[in-house]
Amino acid sequence: MSDFDTRRLAFGDALRRLRVEAGLSGKQFAQRAGWTPSKVSRMETANQSVADSDVVVYCRLTGAGDEVEAELRQELREIRLEAASWKRQLRTGNSARQEYGKQLEQDAERIRLFEIAMVPGLVQTAEYARHMFEAVAVLHQNRLDVAESVERRMARQEVLYRPRTEVQIVCSEAGLRHPIAPPQVMVGQLDRLLALAGMSTLRLAVLPMDVRLSAVPQHGFVIIDDMALVETVNTEMTVTDADDLDRFHRLFDVLLEASLEGPDARAVLQRLIERYSALED
């Protein structure tokens, strides 16, 4: 058993001790919380993820003090960060993370995606994605499952063709200029963006390098309905707080307003294609 699993089990046991010390059976606690008894059992045995609000309920119903509640909530935050770390997520390769992404996106009503240093994953070509996954494996020293990861990333792009899902993607020109792959692959990737720019089910925009912004992005992010995902070098953060989500939406609105669409965006893409084509010679 890993240290992470041991930590999750210890957290569940801490919740169980609070309940037992308050003289409540699992069934009694569930009734007071408005939960099913199975939910109580699964959380206490680490077979179900625990939300911050669940910890608040445990402390309120068991009479635990503010200090105990603060300690438990901090421990839960640290467990979540460890669970989201790339070291843990990519331990068996990148394909599982691609499948998780597909699950998040398949029932989404709206997706808003911005990347600052690369082509966004939902619009990558297979060859561009292959170079990305190879680079990720080198950085994180995870299992190299490039072929499977590329296949699953391509499957995720089905969402681009679904009218019921509103997809807005802002590509940074700086990211498009970053030669993550050889020139011929970059040309193919930019050709792909040119084709996607005319789709009715996708709003694709290019943020030019010389535009002045009222809010400066420090990293890429994606908003999927009522949550945002932010990737850092060592972990992936999930944001669900309403105020924080509003902040992400405001930033995306700024980026989208400053970006080029339609013929202007295609003109930028065409210039970049010519630039990379010249490098092929």
N, C-alpha and C positions, 0 to 999 in steps of 0.2 A: 504494500500500500504506500502511495506517495505521501510526502509531507502535506501536499495540498488536500488530499482526501482525508488525512488525519485531522487537519484543521477544520474542514467542513463538518466532520463527525463530532468534533469537540464543540463546535458552535451549536449544532442541533441538540447535543446533550445539555448544554447550558440552558437552552430554552426549556427542555424537559424538566430540569431541576427547578427552574422558577415555578413551573406549573405544579410539580409535586409538593414543593415547600409551601405553596399556597393552599394545599389540600384539595386540589381539583383533579378529577380523573380526566382522561382525554376527551371523553364524551361530554362531561360537564363544561370543560373549557370551550369545546367546539360550539356548544349551544350558546354560551355567553358571547362568543365572538361572532356568531352567525356563520360559522364555517361547517364543513363536513368533518366528522371524526377522522376520516382518511387524510384530510389535509394536515391536521395536527400531527398525525403519525408520520406522514411523509416528511414534513419539515424537521421533526425531531430526530429522524433517522437519516437525514441528509439525502433523501430521495426526491426532494422537490426544492427548487430555489426559493429563498426567503427574500421578501421585499422589505424595504425599510419600514413601510407602514405595518407589516406583520410584527416586527420587533416592537413597535409602539404599542400594538394591541396586547402583546404578551406582557409588557411591563405594566400597562394600565390595569389589566385584569388580575395580575398577580400582586399588585401593590409594590412592585420594584421601584426603587428610588431613581432620581434623575441621574445620579452618578452611574448606576448599573446600566440604565438605558443608553447613556452616552457611550459607555465602553462597548456595549453590544453593537451599537450602530457603527462605531468606528471599526470594530472587528469585521463587520459585514462589508463595509466599504473596502477594506484591505483584501478580503476574500474575493470580492468581485474584480478588483484590479488584477489579482493573481490569475483568476479564471480567464480574464481577457488578454493576458499577456501573450505576445506572439510566440514566446518560448513554449507555452502550453498549447495554444491553438494550432501551431504548425508542427507539433512534435511528430505527427504521422504524415506530414506533407501539407500542401495547400489546397488539395481538392475538397477536403471536408469543409474548409472555410468558404469555398465557392458554393457548395451545396447549401450551407447556412444562408449565404447571401440570397440564393434563389428562393428559399423559403420566406425570407423577409419581404422580398419584392413581389412574389407571385400574387398576393392578395392586396397589394398596396393600391390606394386611391391616388396618391401623389408622391412622386419622387423628385427631389431637387438635389442635383449633384454638381459639385465644383471641385476641380483639381487644379493645383497651382504648379506642379512640376512634371506632370505626365499627362498622357491621354487618359480620360476617365475609363474605368474598366468596362462599363456598359457599352462603350462604342469602340473598343479595341478590336483590331483584327487578330486572327489566330497567331500570326507570326509575331506581331508586336507583343501580344500577351506571353508568348513563349519566352521572349527575351526578358520580360518583366519577371516571370516566375523563376527563371534561372538566376536573376540578380537577387531576388528575395531569398532563395535557397542559400546563396553564398553569404548573405548578410546574417541570416538567422541560423545557418548551419542545420537546416531541417532536411528531411527526406526529400529527394528529388523525384517528384511525381508530376513532371511538367505536362506530359501528354494528357493525363487524366484531368489535371487542373485546367488546361486550355479547353478541353471538351466541355467541362462544366461551366466555365466562364462563357463560352459561346452559347450554351443552353440558357444562361441567364438573360441573354439579349432578346429572348422572346417577348419580354415585357415592352420592348420598344414598339411592337406592332399591335399592342392591345389598346383599342380605343377607350376602354374603361379606366385605364391608368394614365394620369397626367404626368408626363416626364419632361422635366426641364433640366438641361445640362449646359453648364458654362465651362468652356475650355479656355484655359489661360494660354495666350499666344506664347508666353515664356515656356510653358510646358510642351507646346507643339514644336518649339525650336530646340528643345532638349533632345539630342540624338541618342535616345535610349537603345535604338537598334540601328543596323546599317542603313545607308541612304535608300537602297531599293525597298527596304521594309517600311521606312518612313514615308516614301512616296505612296506605297500601297495603303498605308494607314490614312494619309491625308486624302487620298482618293475616296476612301470609305467615308470619311467625314463629309466630303462634298456630296456624296450620294444621300447621306442621312439628313443633310441640311434642308433637303426639299420634302421631307416626310411630313404628312399631316398629323401623325400621332406623336411627334417629337418636336420639342422646341430646343433647337441647338444654337448656341451663341458662342462667340469668340471674344474674350476680353483682351483688347489690344494692349501692347506693352507701354504705349505712350499716353494712356489715358490717366487723368488725375482722379483719384478716388476719395470720397468723403469718409470711407471706412476701409482700413487696410487689412486684407486677409493674411493670417499668419500660417495657415495650413489649409489643406483640402478638407472637405466634409460632405456627407450625404444626409439629407433629411428624408426619412421614410415615414409618412403619416405623422404619428405623434412621438417620434424619437429621432435623434441624430446620432450618427456614428463618426468618430474622429480617430484617425490613425496617427499614432506617433511611432517613433523608432522602436519602442519596446512593447507597446500595448495598443489596444483598441478601446476607446472610451465610449460608453453608451450614455446618452443624455436624454432624460425624459422629463426633467423639471420644466414646468410651463414657462416660467420666466426665461430660462436659458434657451428654450426652443424659440421663443419670440426673438431672442437676440440673434440666433442663427438665421431665422427667416428675414430679419431686417438686413443682415449682412448680405444674404443672397439677393435680396431685392436691389441693394446698392450695386452689386456686381452685375446683375442682369441688366439694370438700367444703363450701366456704363458700357455694356458689351455691344458688339455688332451682330446683326442678324441678316438673313436674306442675302441679297446680292453683295452687300458690304462684307459679310462674313465669308462668303465664297471667294471674294477677291483676295482676302488675306490667305485663305487656304491655297488658292492658286499660286500666289507668290511664293509660298513656302514649298509647294510642289516643285516649282521651277528651281528654287534654291537647292533642294535635295537632289533633283535630277542632275544639276550641274556637278554635284559631288560624285555622281556615279561614273562620270566620264574619266 
